[in-house]
Amino acid sequence: MTTQFHEGEIAVQTQAGVRRAAERVGPSIHSEMPEAARDFLVRQPMAIVGARDGDGRVWASLLTGEPGFLRSPHGSTVEIDARLTPGDPLEDVWRDGTEAGLLAIEPATRRRMRVNGRLTETPHGDLVISVHEAYANCPKYIQVRTWERTGAGQEASHRVWRGERLTESQREWIGRTDTFFIATRHPVAGADASHRGGAPGFVLTRDPVTLLFPDYAGNNMFNTLGNLAADPSAGLLFVDFESGDTLQITGEARVLWDEASRAPFVGAQRVIEFHIAGVVEIDGAAPLRWRFVEASPFNPI
């Protein structure tokens, strides 16, 4: 049977008992950006990107710009008119040849679009993603937020903190979050970036180097968990929506399927255990501020 999924995704789908359901939604994965997706992309002031750094560690990073900084005129590429924040762990590899996953998300409408491919530099020095996969995701677990721009730009100076374990204030930050982003990769299919949401407190810090978070019912494709089955490397991005600060974490993750691991998490079908190898916190990384409007009705309480 012809399939659009790699061996890691198939393994997780099989263990979860949703192989047939996954194949039914598989055709929603496109090799080019559909017109509706291109219209959506051009309206966004931010995106999350995932890639490996020079040491092979996976990170999730935030990109921002005026709406229109992301464009896909022909569907086969996504043009990017923005730079990563100085000090971002992917800054040195954000260039031609890098495998990258991109997530465009619009919290105000709970819409999101994923694009995976490879960065290519144009003759004019601009970067584009040559699209390998493009597909929309369901609106589950996205909290409604609206945004506004501050006067600060990416040329502003930013305090950058680096470490190998979480500080107490960072653990408190994670403990009150309702949203984060995760980057993963597959040795052949490449990099990917995705969204995770839930009620505040849905991410637990077991200790300064270990996080636990639930995996809720989704679209049955298991792109993120399938990548982890093939390569445990992953990166997490937490955004302080009121200050624009970012917290980036890299490490390795594994999926826990047993009932005891799920017990602390209402509604969890599985749990991801994340072991931290590096942490980067950047003050004021985003010139955007978001106002909370409404929690997702899908959040388990």
Secondary structure, 3 states (H helix, E strand, C coil): CCCCCCHHHHHHHHHHCCHHHHHHHHHHCECCCCHHHHHHHCCCCEEEEEEECCCCCEEEEEEECCCCCEECCCCCEEEECCCCCCCCCCHHHCCCCCEEEEEEEECCCCEEEEEEEEEEECCCCCEEEEEEEEEEECCCCCCEEEEEECCCCCCCCCCEEEECCCCHHHHHHHHHCCEEEEEEEECCCEEEEEEEECCCCCCEEEECCEEEEEECCCCCCCHHHHHHHHCCEEEEEEECCCCCCEEEEEEEEEEECCHHHHCCCCCCCEEEEEEEEEEEEECCCCCEEEEEEECCCCCCC
